[in-house]
Amino acid sequence: MPKRATPPRSRIRWLSMGVAASLACALSACALTGAAGYPPSASRVVAVPADLPNPQLFDCAVAGLARLSETGSAWPGITRRDDAQGLLESGHFQEWNRSGFRVRIERPPGAGEATLDLKAGGAYLADLGAAQAMNDFEAVLKPCLAATAR
C-alpha cells in the first residue's frame, strides 16, 4: 500500500499553529520578565553649590525622602551613607529585585553637581512611575538646597 502524502492544507494548519504557539510563548515570557529585565529608572544631574559640604546635601536628601515617605510607603529609608566618598542610597539601591522607589546620590566632595539615580520597580519589574518619582524627589530636594546655600 503506498504511503499517503500529507495534504498541503494540513501542513499549513500545523505550521500556523506552531507559529501562533511560539508567538504566544515569546510574548508571555516578555510580560513576565519585564521589557529589558531591569527595574525602571530615571537619572538627573543637579547643580549643587561647590562650597556646600556633602553632609548638608545628604541631610536635605534625607529630609526630602522622609517627606515623600509620609505620602507613600514606597519610599524606603536610607540604607547607605558615606559623606567622605559622596554617596547616599535608600532602599538597598544595589539589589536587583526590590520593590519601591530607591534613590542614589553621588557627588565627589567639592563638585558643583550631583548625580541622582532612581529606581522605581514594582512586582515583575512594573514601572511605578520613575519619571514622576524623580520629579517629586527633585521638588523636595531643591528648596532645601537653596535654603542651605544661603
Steps between C-alpha positions, in 0.01 A plus 500: 500500500651835401563763763267791495653843485380754753256733327630858455214644708597290798863612477397865491267452798776337709748766396265784595425334837873469568561866418209609721623286791855635466376858488278452806788345694739781407251775590414347836869465590555869423206596718626297795862611491457869418603663176875507555527311828595811698298711741359819347726793584567870456818707533576870533793725568424792731711805569630520856699790644862388504546634853206295634642203691366153431353457851269797436406373154420159642306649793278674243454172314414311820246767595350488151473122506334519841240742360436275201468190718221676693297513178570144391659188644692428180782733616730296730754649736875557465705181479845640417664834571863591443558875531873472426450309174191698403247216489147469637262212426151405607314171486800272435562669165753242378266204534323400184159371604364758745165669481449873550684823426873482569736793471876538462680834518864518396707812540877521531584741784515859374343422162250747356246232410349181635366200310158375606399147403159356580359151456123455503427131466191318617395137474641335187701820439189705429570872469371680809555834326873568492477836321233639733681368808818675386304824455353460849839433656663793323209724609570429868878509464553831316326734750705351782822546303409860422429573867820327614717687249403841641 
